């Protein structure tokens, strides 16, 4: 039968597509029945320090670390940090361990109502600072290497500015610096929020509200397209496990401590403090000219949460004379889990650190 008008679709093709769709659904029943609960965090780790709900973990590789200076990973508050160690074939942590790095990570935990009054000073000076002081003492080093990711990168920039003698080298990944670039939809939305009314009303900010906000940035892709596409992998157990593991990470989000949320949104999303000045952590003022240690800034070219221009401006604002950039061809999550990322990102970090350890 002829195709319908200018669209090259025939009745036979439509019938075959419908039959294929039905076969996928039938196969999916068997696939889902045969699956166990999906797990994440594949690398062995041990707790080495704790302050309240914040825990510092040390990862254990298959061979001893060759780097004398430990590397601390500071992740964002809005998602769980196991994105950097999601599964065996998608793990930034595993890649760094294989290259000889001694990797630690801060797990912020799940804030409850007792954490409502935690401030940015608590997260930056108390928690990151406490973890770094532990590592300095444990490794007998004056300073450590710090890797901040997204919001954790903002925290790391603030910590490095206030404590330059304790950070040997600073790495930022998909970290926003200029929050007012024209292509930053998340920032545009945040600027219209009455943050005081929101925090005074709710206390902590619910994780479901945060998740809905992030999903609404790409409603077609994240509410419909990916689930339609899921039908194509229903007969593939491994692919379904990968899909469900990512879904579990997306919706395993902690609530946000109210006061810290208020400070972060006001100082960064609304006042664009790194660019315009006026960032204060506790009683101390922060400006990026105070960040003088070697710096590696990694950003993603297709990042819809932290557009490249929001991150690249760090080159002009940081006080360091030793600044390096890596432009990664991918998105905000692909920089951890894509196939290319598994070699390119840990290689870049390890080689950059190795040149500065001599």
C-alpha positions as CSV (number, residue, x, y, z in Angstrom):
1,X,0.0,0.0,0.0
2,X,1.1,3.6,-0.8
3,X,2.5,5.7,2.0
4,X,0.3,8.3,3.6
5,X,0.9,11.6,1.8
6,X,4.3,13.2,2.4
7,X,4.9,11.0,5.5
8,X,6.6,7.8,4.4
9,X,4.5,5.5,6.6
10,X,2.4,2.6,5.3
11,X,-0.4,0.6,6.9
12,X,1.9,-2.4,6.8
13,X,4.7,-0.5,8.6
14,X,2.2,0.7,11.3
15,X,0.9,-2.8,11.8
16,X,4.5,-4.2,12.2
17,X,5.4,-1.4,14.6
18,X,2.3,-2.1,16.7
19,X,3.2,-5.8,16.7
20,X,6.8,-5.1,17.7
21,X,5.6,-2.8,20.5
22,X,3.3,-5.6,21.8
23,X,6.1,-8.2,21.7
24,X,8.4,-5.8,23.7
25,X,5.7,-5.4,26.4
26,X,5.2,-9.1,26.6
27,X,8.9,-9.7,26.9
28,X,9.1,-6.9,29.6
29,X,6.8,-8.9,31.9
30,X,9.3,-11.7,32.0
31,X,12.3,-9.3,32.3
32,X,10.9,-7.5,35.2
33,X,9.9,-10.7,37.0
34,X,13.4,-11.9,36.7
35,X,15.1,-8.8,38.1
36,X,16.3,-8.3,41.7
37,X,16.5,-4.9,43.4
38,X,19.0,-2.7,41.6
39,X,22.0,-1.6,43.7
40,X,24.5,1.2,43.4
41,X,27.8,2.2,44.9
42,X,30.0,-0.7,43.7
43,X,33.4,0.3,45.2
44,X,34.2,-0.9,48.7
45,X,34.4,2.0,51.2
46,X,34.7,2.6,54.9
47,X,33.5,5.3,57.2
48,X,36.5,7.3,58.6
49,X,34.9,10.4,60.1
50,X,31.5,11.7,61.1
51,X,29.8,14.9,62.3
52,X,26.1,14.5,62.8
53,X,24.6,13.1,59.6
54,X,27.6,14.0,57.5
55,X,29.9,11.1,57.0
56,X,33.4,10.9,55.3
57,X,34.1,7.7,53.5
58,X,37.3,6.3,52.1
59,X,37.1,4.2,49.0
60,X,39.3,1.1,48.7
61,X,40.7,0.1,45.3
62,X,42.1,-3.2,44.2
63,X,45.6,-1.9,44.7
64,X,47.2,0.6,47.1
65,X,47.1,4.3,46.2
66,X,50.3,5.8,44.9
67,X,49.3,9.4,45.5
68,X,50.5,10.7,48.9
69,X,47.9,13.5,48.9
70,X,44.3,12.4,49.3
71,X,41.5,13.6,47.0
72,X,38.3,14.7,48.7
73,X,35.1,14.7,46.6
74,X,32.4,17.2,47.6
75,X,29.1,16.5,45.9
76,X,25.9,18.7,45.7
77,X,23.2,18.6,48.4
78,X,20.4,18.1,46.0
79,X,21.2,14.5,45.0
80,X,23.0,11.6,46.5
81,X,26.7,11.4,45.9
82,X,26.8,7.8,44.6
83,X,26.4,9.1,41.1
84,X,30.2,9.2,41.0
85,X,30.2,5.4,41.8
86,X,27.0,4.3,40.2
87,X,28.0,0.9,38.8
88,X,31.1,-1.1,37.9
89,X,31.3,0.2,34.3
90,X,30.2,3.7,35.2
91,X,32.3,4.9,38.1
92,X,34.5,8.0,38.3
93,X,35.7,6.8,41.7
94,X,36.8,3.4,40.2
95,X,38.7,5.2,37.4
96,X,40.5,7.5,39.9
97,X,41.4,4.5,42.2
98,X,42.8,2.5,39.2
99,X,45.1,5.4,38.4
100,X,46.5,5.6,42.0
101,X,44.4,8.3,43.6
102,X,43.4,8.0,47.3
103,X,39.7,8.9,47.0
104,X,37.4,10.1,49.8
105,X,33.8,11.4,49.6
106,X,31.5,13.4,51.8
107,X,28.0,12.0,52.2
108,X,25.7,14.8,53.5
109,X,23.0,12.3,54.6
110,X,19.3,13.1,54.7
111,X,18.5,16.3,56.6
112,X,15.4,16.2,58.8
113,X,13.6,18.9,60.8
114,X,16.5,19.0,63.4
115,X,18.7,20.2,60.6
116,X,16.5,23.1,59.5
117,X,18.9,25.7,60.9
118,X,22.1,24.4,59.3
119,X,23.7,27.2,57.4
120,X,26.2,27.4,54.5
121,X,28.9,28.0,57.2
122,X,28.0,24.6,58.7
123,X,28.3,22.8,55.3
124,X,31.5,24.6,54.2
125,X,33.5,25.4,57.3
126,X,32.2,22.8,59.7
127,X,31.6,19.8,57.5
128,X,34.1,20.2,54.6
129,X,36.5,21.8,57.0
130,X,36.2,19.0,59.5
131,X,36.7,16.4,56.8
132,X,39.7,18.1,55.4
133,X,41.3,18.6,58.9
134,X,40.8,14.8,59.5
135,X,42.5,14.0,56.2
136,X,45.4,16.4,56.9
137,X,46.0,14.8,60.2
138,X,45.5,11.2,59.0
139,X,47.9,11.7,56.0
140,X,50.3,14.1,57.7
141,X,49.8,16.6,54.9
142,X,49.5,20.4,55.3
143,X,46.9,20.4,52.5
144,X,44.8,18.0,50.4
145,X,43.3,17.9,46.9
146,X,39.6,19.0,46.7
147,X,37.2,18.0,43.9
148,X,33.8,19.9,44.0
149,X,30.9,18.9,41.9
150,X,28.0,21.2,40.9
151,X,26.8,22.8,44.1
152,X,29.6,21.0,45.9
153,X,31.9,22.9,43.6
154,X,30.5,26.2,44.8
155,X,31.1,25.0,48.4
156,X,34.6,24.0,47.4
157,X,35.4,27.4,45.9
158,X,34.2,29.1,49.1
159,X,36.2,26.8,51.3
160,X,39.3,27.2,49.2
161,X,39.0,31.0,49.3
162,X,38.7,31.0,53.1
163,X,41.3,28.3,53.7
164,X,43.9,28.5,50.9
165,X,46.6,26.8,53.0
166,X,44.5,23.6,53.3
167,X,43.8,23.0,49.6
168,X,46.7,21.9,47.5
169,X,44.9,21.7,44.2
170,X,41.2,22.5,43.4
171,X,39.1,20.7,40.8
172,X,35.6,21.9,39.9
173,X,33.2,19.9,37.8
174,X,30.0,21.3,36.2
175,X,30.2,24.1,38.8
176,X,28.1,27.2,38.4
177,X,29.9,30.5,38.9
178,X,27.9,33.1,36.9
179,X,24.3,32.3,37.8
180,X,22.8,34.9,35.5
181,X,23.8,33.7,32.1
182,X,20.9,34.1,29.6
183,X,20.6,30.4,28.9
184,X,20.2,29.3,32.6
185,X,16.5,28.5,32.9
186,X,16.9,27.1,36.4
187,X,18.5,30.3,37.6
188,X,15.8,32.4,35.9
189,X,13.1,30.4,37.8
190,X,15.0,30.8,41.1
191,X,15.2,34.5,40.8
192,X,11.4,34.7,40.9
193,X,11.1,32.7,44.1
194,X,10.2,34.4,47.4
195,X,12.8,32.4,49.2
196,X,12.0,33.9,52.7
197,X,8.3,33.0,52.4
198,X,9.2,29.5,51.1
199,X,11.6,28.7,53.9
200,X,9.6,30.4,56.6
201,X,6.5,28.4,55.5
202,X,8.1,25.0,54.9
203,X,11.2,24.8,57.0
204,X,13.2,22.3,55.1
205,X,12.6,22.2,51.3
206,X,11.0,18.9,50.3
207,X,12.9,16.7,47.9
208,X,9.8,16.1,45.8
209,X,9.4,19.8,45.2
210,X,13.1,20.0,44.1
211,X,12.8,17.0,41.9
212,X,9.7,18.4,40.1
213,X,11.5,21.6,39.5
214,X,14.4,19.8,37.8
215,X,12.2,17.6,35.8
216,X,10.2,20.6,34.5
217,X,13.3,21.9,32.9
218,X,12.9,19.3,30.2
219,X,9.3,18.1,30.6
220,X,9.0,16.2,27.3
221,X,12.3,14.4,27.6
222,X,12.0,13.5,31.3
223,X,8.3,12.9,31.7
224,X,7.5,11.1,28.5
225,X,10.3,10.4,26.0
226,X,12.5,8.4,28.2
227,X,9.6,6.1,29.3
228,X,8.5,5.6,25.7
229,X,12.1,4.8,24.9
230,X,12.2,2.3,27.8
231,X,9.9,0.0,25.8
232,X,12.8,-0.7,23.4
233,X,14.9,-2.2,26.2
234,X,12.2,-4.2,28.0
235,X,13.6,-7.4,26.6
236,X,17.2,-6.6,27.8
237,X,17.7,-7.3,31.5
238,X,21.1,-5.5,31.7
239,X,19.8,-2.4,30.0
240,X,16.7,-2.4,32.2
241,X,18.9,-2.6,35.3
242,X,20.9,0.4,34.1
243,X,17.7,2.3,33.4
244,X,16.2,1.5,36.8
245,X,19.4,2.3,38.7
246,X,19.4,5.8,37.1
247,X,15.8,6.2,38.0
248,X,16.5,5.3,41.6
249,X,19.2,7.9,41.8
250,X,17.0,10.6,40.3
251,X,14.3,10.1,42.8
252,X,16.5,9.3,45.8
253,X,16.9,13.0,46.7
254,X,17.3,14.5,50.2
255,X,15.2,17.4,51.6
256,X,17.2,20.6,51.7
257,X,18.1,22.2,55.1
258,X,16.0,25.4,55.1
259,X,18.5,28.0,56.2
260,X,21.2,26.7,53.9
261,X,18.7,26.8,51.0
262,X,17.8,30.4,51.8
263,X,21.4,31.5,51.9
264,X,22.4,29.6,48.7
265,X,19.4,30.9,46.7
266,X,19.8,34.5,47.9
267,X,23.5,34.8,47.5
268,X,24.0,32.9,44.3
269,X,20.9,32.4,42.3
270,X,19.4,35.9,43.0
271,X,22.4,38.1,43.8
272,X,25.0,36.3,41.6
273,X,27.5,36.8,44.4
274,X,30.6,35.3,42.7
275,X,30.3,37.8,39.9
276,X,28.8,40.8,41.7
277,X,30.5,40.3,45.1
278,X,28.9,40.1,48.5
279,X,29.1,36.4,49.2
280,X,29.4,35.8,52.9
281,X,30.0,32.5,54.7
282,X,29.3,33.2,58.4
283,X,31.1,36.5,59.2
284,X,33.7,36.1,56.4
285,X,33.5,37.6,52.9
286,X,34.4,35.4,49.9
287,X,35.6,36.5,46.5
288,X,37.2,34.2,43.9
289,X,40.3,36.3,43.7
290,X,41.2,34.6,47.0
291,X,41.4,31.2,45.2
292,X,45.1,31.1,44.2
293,X,46.0,27.4,44.2
294,X,46.2,25.4,40.9
295,X,42.7,24.9,39.5
296,X,41.2,22.5,37.0
297,X,37.7,23.4,35.8
298,X,35.7,20.7,33.9
299,X,32.4,21.7,32.3
300,X,30.0,19.9,30.0
301,X,29.1,21.3,26.6
302,X,25.5,20.2,26.6
303,X,24.8,20.9,30.3
304,X,21.2,22.3,30.7
305,X,21.7,22.8,34.5
306,X,25.1,24.5,34.4
307,X,25.5,26.0,30.9
308,X,29.2,26.2,29.8
309,X,29.3,30.1,30.1
310,X,28.1,29.8,33.7
311,X,31.3,27.8,34.5
312,X,33.9,29.1,32.1
313,X,33.8,32.6,33.7
314,X,35.8,31.1,36.5
315,X,38.9,31.6,34.4
316,X,38.4,35.4,34.6
317,X,37.4,35.6,38.3
318,X,39.8,33.1,40.0
319,X,43.0,34.5,41.5
320,X,45.2,31.6,40.4
321,X,47.9,31.8,37.7
322,X,47.6,28.0,37.1
323,X,44.2,27.5,35.5
324,X,43.2,24.6,33.2
325,X,39.9,23.8,31.5
326,X,38.4,20.6,30.1
327,X,35.5,20.9,27.8
328,X,33.6,17.6,27.9
329,X,31.2,16.7,25.0
330,X,28.2,15.6,27.0
331,X,25.6,16.7,29.6
332,X,25.4,17.3,33.3
333,X,25.0,13.5,34.1
334,X,26.9,12.1,31.1
335,X,30.1,13.6,32.5
336,X,29.9,10.7,35.0
337,X,28.2,7.9,33.3
338,X,28.8,8.0,29.6
339,X,31.3,5.6,28.0
340,X,33.7,8.4,27.0
341,X,33.6,9.8,30.4
342,X,35.0,6.6,32.0
343,X,38.4,7.2,30.5
344,X,38.5,10.9,29.6
345,X,37.5,12.4,33.0
346,X,39.7,10.3,35.4
347,X,42.6,10.5,32.9
348,X,42.4,14.3,32.9
349,X,42.1,14.6,36.7
350,X,44.9,12.1,37.4
351,X,47.3,13.5,34.9
352,X,46.7,17.1,35.9
353,X,47.2,16.2,39.6
354,X,50.3,14.1,38.8
355,X,52.0,17.1,37.1
356,X,51.4,19.2,40.3
357,X,52.7,16.6,42.8
358,X,56.3,16.8,41.7
